């Protein structure tokens, strides 16, 4: 595995994480009761992204 590949994919992953965080923040302001679900989904997506970056890239 080439370390440069992982480093080059970090800006893309951080952009996706930023967009997800922005959308979840807006949804929390509109529907405050879904906070637990959104945090759980966000953590699952972050974990999947890390696993993909570790094993695929």
Phi and psi in radians as a Rosetta constraint file:
Dihedral C 1 N 2 CA 2 C 2 CIRCULARHARMONIC -1.534 0.35
Dihedral N 2 CA 2 C 2 N 3 CIRCULARHARMONIC 2.098 0.35
Dihedral C 2 N 3 CA 3 C 3 CIRCULARHARMONIC -1.058 0.35
Dihedral N 3 CA 3 C 3 N 4 CIRCULARHARMONIC -0.474 0.35
Dihedral C 3 N 4 CA 4 C 4 CIRCULARHARMONIC -1.127 0.35
Dihedral N 4 CA 4 C 4 N 5 CIRCULARHARMONIC -0.526 0.35
Dihedral C 4 N 5 CA 5 C 5 CIRCULARHARMONIC -1.136 0.35
Dihedral N 5 CA 5 C 5 N 6 CIRCULARHARMONIC -0.756 0.35
Dihedral C 5 N 6 CA 6 C 6 CIRCULARHARMONIC -1.154 0.35
Dihedral N 6 CA 6 C 6 N 7 CIRCULARHARMONIC -0.757 0.35
Dihedral C 6 N 7 CA 7 C 7 CIRCULARHARMONIC -1.128 0.35
Dihedral N 7 CA 7 C 7 N 8 CIRCULARHARMONIC -0.668 0.35
Dihedral C 7 N 8 CA 8 C 8 CIRCULARHARMONIC -1.205 0.35
Dihedral N 8 CA 8 C 8 N 9 CIRCULARHARMONIC -0.435 0.35
Dihedral C 8 N 9 CA 9 C 9 CIRCULARHARMONIC -1.509 0.35
Dihedral N 9 CA 9 C 9 N 10 CIRCULARHARMONIC -0.201 0.35
Dihedral C 9 N 10 CA 10 C 10 CIRCULARHARMONIC -1.086 0.35
Dihedral N 10 CA 10 C 10 N 11 CIRCULARHARMONIC -0.746 0.35
Dihedral C 10 N 11 CA 11 C 11 CIRCULARHARMONIC -1.048 0.35
Dihedral N 11 CA 11 C 11 N 12 CIRCULARHARMONIC -0.637 0.35
Dihedral C 11 N 12 CA 12 C 12 CIRCULARHARMONIC -1.159 0.35
Dihedral N 12 CA 12 C 12 N 13 CIRCULARHARMONIC -0.766 0.35
Dihedral C 12 N 13 CA 13 C 13 CIRCULARHARMONIC -1.159 0.35
Dihedral N 13 CA 13 C 13 N 14 CIRCULARHARMONIC -0.663 0.35
Dihedral C 13 N 14 CA 14 C 14 CIRCULARHARMONIC -1.218 0.35
Dihedral N 14 CA 14 C 14 N 15 CIRCULARHARMONIC -0.577 0.35
Dihedral C 14 N 15 CA 15 C 15 CIRCULARHARMONIC -1.139 0.35
Dihedral N 15 CA 15 C 15 N 16 CIRCULARHARMONIC -0.770 0.35
Dihedral C 15 N 16 CA 16 C 16 CIRCULARHARMONIC -1.110 0.35
Dihedral N 16 CA 16 C 16 N 17 CIRCULARHARMONIC -0.754 0.35
Dihedral C 16 N 17 CA 17 C 17 CIRCULARHARMONIC -1.092 0.35
Dihedral N 17 CA 17 C 17 N 18 CIRCULARHARMONIC -0.680 0.35
Dihedral C 17 N 18 CA 18 C 18 CIRCULARHARMONIC -1.147 0.35
Dihedral N 18 CA 18 C 18 N 19 CIRCULARHARMONIC -0.726 0.35
Dihedral C 18 N 19 CA 19 C 19 CIRCULARHARMONIC -1.148 0.35
Dihedral N 19 CA 19 C 19 N 20 CIRCULARHARMONIC -0.747 0.35
Dihedral C 19 N 20 CA 20 C 20 CIRCULARHARMONIC -1.087 0.35
Dihedral N 20 CA 20 C 20 N 21 CIRCULARHARMONIC -0.746 0.35
Dihedral C 20 N 21 CA 21 C 21 CIRCULARHARMONIC -1.111 0.35
Dihedral N 21 CA 21 C 21 N 22 CIRCULARHARMONIC -0.686 0.35
Dihedral C 21 N 22 CA 22 C 22 CIRCULARHARMONIC -1.129 0.35
Dihedral N 22 CA 22 C 22 N 23 CIRCULARHARMONIC -0.812 0.35
Dihedral C 22 N 23 CA 23 C 23 CIRCULARHARMONIC -1.105 0.35
Dihedral N 23 CA 23 C 23 N 24 CIRCULARHARMONIC -0.781 0.35
Dihedral C 23 N 24 CA 24 C 24 CIRCULARHARMONIC -1.107 0.35
Dihedral N 24 CA 24 C 24 N 25 CIRCULARHARMONIC -0.667 0.35
Dihedral C 24 N 25 CA 25 C 25 CIRCULARHARMONIC -1.074 0.35
Dihedral N 25 CA 25 C 25 N 26 CIRCULARHARMONIC -0.738 0.35
Dihedral C 25 N 26 CA 26 C 26 CIRCULARHARMONIC -1.145 0.35
Dihedral N 26 CA 26 C 26 N 27 CIRCULARHARMONIC -0.748 0.35
Dihedral C 26 N 27 CA 27 C 27 CIRCULARHARMONIC -1.112 0.35
Dihedral N 27 CA 27 C 27 N 28 CIRCULARHARMONIC -0.633 0.35
Dihedral C 27 N 28 CA 28 C 28 CIRCULARHARMONIC -1.148 0.35
Dihedral N 28 CA 28 C 28 N 29 CIRCULARHARMONIC -0.664 0.35
Dihedral C 28 N 29 CA 29 C 29 CIRCULARHARMONIC -1.139 0.35
Dihedral N 29 CA 29 C 29 N 30 CIRCULARHARMONIC -0.629 0.35
Dihedral C 29 N 30 CA 30 C 30 CIRCULARHARMONIC -1.403 0.35
Dihedral N 30 CA 30 C 30 N 31 CIRCULARHARMONIC -0.777 0.35
Dihedral C 30 N 31 CA 31 C 31 CIRCULARHARMONIC -2.189 0.35
Dihedral N 31 CA 31 C 31 N 32 CIRCULARHARMONIC 1.453 0.35
Dihedral C 31 N 32 CA 32 C 32 CIRCULARHARMONIC -1.132 0.35
Dihedral N 32 CA 32 C 32 N 33 CIRCULARHARMONIC -0.338 0.35
Dihedral C 32 N 33 CA 33 C 33 CIRCULARHARMONIC -1.339 0.35
Dihedral N 33 CA 33 C 33 N 34 CIRCULARHARMONIC -0.224 0.35
Dihedral C 33 N 34 CA 34 C 34 CIRCULARHARMONIC -1.649 0.35
Dihedral N 34 CA 34 C 34 N 35 CIRCULARHARMONIC 0.241 0.35
Dihedral C 34 N 35 CA 35 C 35 CIRCULARHARMONIC -0.994 0.35
Dihedral N 35 CA 35 C 35 N 36 CIRCULARHARMONIC -0.802 0.35
Dihedral C 35 N 36 CA 36 C 36 CIRCULARHARMONIC -1.067 0.35
Dihedral N 36 CA 36 C 36 N 37 CIRCULARHARMONIC -0.733 0.35
Dihedral C 36 N 37 CA 37 C 37 CIRCULARHARMONIC -1.145 0.35
Dihedral N 37 CA 37 C 37 N 38 CIRCULARHARMONIC -0.751 0.35
Dihedral C 37 N 38 CA 38 C 38 CIRCULARHARMONIC -1.145 0.35
Dihedral N 38 CA 38 C 38 N 39 CIRCULARHARMONIC -0.701 0.35
Dihedral C 38 N 39 CA 39 C 39 CIRCULARHARMONIC -1.137 0.35
Dihedral N 39 CA 39 C 39 N 40 CIRCULARHARMONIC -0.741 0.35
Dihedral C 39 N 40 CA 40 C 40 CIRCULARHARMONIC -1.078 0.35
Dihedral N 40 CA 40 C 40 N 41 CIRCULARHARMONIC -0.789 0.35
Dihedral C 40 N 41 CA 41 C 41 CIRCULARHARMONIC -1.099 0.35
Dihedral N 41 CA 41 C 41 N 42 CIRCULARHARMONIC -0.747 0.35
Dihedral C 41 N 42 CA 42 C 42 CIRCULARHARMONIC -1.085 0.35
Dihedral N 42 CA 42 C 42 N 43 CIRCULARHARMONIC -0.744 0.35
Dihedral C 42 N 43 CA 43 C 43 CIRCULARHARMONIC -1.148 0.35
Dihedral N 43 CA 43 C 43 N 44 CIRCULARHARMONIC -0.671 0.35
Dihedral C 43 N 44 CA 44 C 44 CIRCULARHARMONIC -1.116 0.35
Dihedral N 44 CA 44 C 44 N 45 CIRCULARHARMONIC -0.792 0.35
Dihedral C 44 N 45 CA 45 C 45 CIRCULARHARMONIC -1.103 0.35
Dihedral N 45 CA 45 C 45 N 46 CIRCULARHARMONIC -0.699 0.35
Dihedral C 45 N 46 CA 46 C 46 CIRCULARHARMONIC -1.118 0.35
Dihedral N 46 CA 46 C 46 N 47 CIRCULARHARMONIC -0.723 0.35
Dihedral C 46 N 47 CA 47 C 47 CIRCULARHARMONIC -1.114 0.35
Dihedral N 47 CA 47 C 47 N 48 CIRCULARHARMONIC -0.724 0.35
Dihedral C 47 N 48 CA 48 C 48 CIRCULARHARMONIC -1.116 0.35
Dihedral N 48 CA 48 C 48 N 49 CIRCULARHARMONIC -0.743 0.35
Dihedral C 48 N 49 CA 49 C 49 CIRCULARHARMONIC -1.078 0.35
Dihedral N 49 CA 49 C 49 N 50 CIRCULARHARMONIC -0.704 0.35
Dihedral C 49 N 50 CA 50 C 50 CIRCULARHARMONIC -1.178 0.35
Dihedral N 50 CA 50 C 50 N 51 CIRCULARHARMONIC -0.730 0.35
Dihedral C 50 N 51 CA 51 C 51 CIRCULARHARMONIC -1.131 0.35
Dihedral N 51 CA 51 C 51 N 52 CIRCULARHARMONIC -0.707 0.35
Dihedral C 51 N 52 CA 52 C 52 CIRCULARHARMONIC -1.112 0.35
Dihedral N 52 CA 52 C 52 N 53 CIRCULARHARMONIC -0.764 0.35
Dihedral C 52 N 53 CA 53 C 53 CIRCULARHARMONIC -1.112 0.35
Dihedral N 53 CA 53 C 53 N 54 CIRCULARHARMONIC -0.589 0.35
Dihedral C 53 N 54 CA 54 C 54 CIRCULARHARMONIC -1.345 0.35
Dihedral N 54 CA 54 C 54 N 55 CIRCULARHARMONIC -0.771 0.35
Dihedral C 54 N 55 CA 55 C 55 CIRCULARHARMONIC -1.759 0.35
Dihedral N 55 CA 55 C 55 N 56 CIRCULARHARMONIC -0.408 0.35
Dihedral C 55 N 56 CA 56 C 56 CIRCULARHARMONIC -1.768 0.35
Dihedral N 56 CA 56 C 56 N 57 CIRCULARHARMONIC -0.793 0.35
